[in-house]
């Protein structure tokens, strides 16, 4: 039997969802436009300007949405009633 090294505590957790889109707009100060976004536990965990730049976060349980015609915009949620 082969002994495997313990999992590194620094190994990245895989994403639940990776979306490869035509344009993912950011409202960050530099207003970058990305082509891939990774989501885990309902949080954005990574973005990439390369549509395949987040492939390292894809595992067997990751849902991948390839949608080159999709545009993603930031949402504004007003919590005032």
C-alpha positions in Angstrom: 0.0 0.0 0.0 1.3 3.5 -0.9 1.4 6.2 1.8 0.0 9.5 0.5 1.2 12.8 1.9 -1.4 14.6 4.0 -3.5 17.2 2.2 -1.8 20.6 2.3 -3.7 23.2 4.5 -2.7 25.7 1.8 -4.3 23.8 -1.1 -7.1 25.8 -2.7 -10.6 24.6 -2.2 -12.4 23.8 -5.4 -15.2 26.0 -6.7 -18.9 25.0 -6.6 -19.5 26.9 -9.8 -17.3 28.3 -12.5 -18.9 30.6 -15.1 -17.0 31.4 -18.3 -18.7 34.4 -19.8 -18.2 36.9 -22.6 -17.9 39.8 -20.1 -18.0 40.0 -16.3 -18.0 43.6 -15.3 -16.4 44.7 -12.0 -17.3 47.8 -10.0 -13.8 47.8 -8.5 -11.8 51.0 -8.8 -10.0 49.9 -12.0 -13.3 48.7 -13.7 -11.7 45.5 -15.0 -13.7 43.2 -17.2 -13.2 39.5 -16.6 -14.2 36.3 -18.5 -14.3 33.8 -15.7 -15.7 33.8 -12.2 -15.5 31.1 -9.5 -18.1 30.7 -6.7 -17.9 28.7 -3.6 -20.5 28.6 -0.7 -22.3 31.5 -2.5 -19.2 33.8 -2.4 -17.1 34.9 -5.3 -13.7 33.4 -4.6 -11.8 34.3 -7.8 -12.1 36.0 -11.2 -9.9 35.8 -14.3 -9.4 37.8 -17.5 -8.7 34.5 -19.2 -11.8 32.3 -19.7 -9.9 29.2 -18.7 -7.8 31.0 -16.0 -9.8 29.3 -13.2 -9.7 25.8 -14.5 -7.5 24.8 -11.5 -10.5 25.4 -9.2 -12.7 22.9 -11.2 -13.2 19.5 -9.7 -15.6 16.6 -10.4 -18.3 18.2 -8.4 -17.9 21.7 -9.9 -20.7 22.9 -12.2 -19.2 24.7 -15.2 -21.3 27.1 -17.3 -19.7 27.9 -20.6 -21.6 30.9 -21.9 -19.5 33.1 -24.2 -22.5 35.3 -25.1 -23.3 36.0 -21.4 -22.7 39.3 -19.7 -22.6 39.5 -15.9 -23.2 42.9 -14.2 -22.9 43.7 -10.5 -26.2 43.8 -8.6 -27.4 46.5 -6.4 -29.6 45.3 -3.5 -31.6 48.0 -1.7 -32.5 46.8 1.8 -34.7 49.8 2.7 -38.4 49.0 3.0 
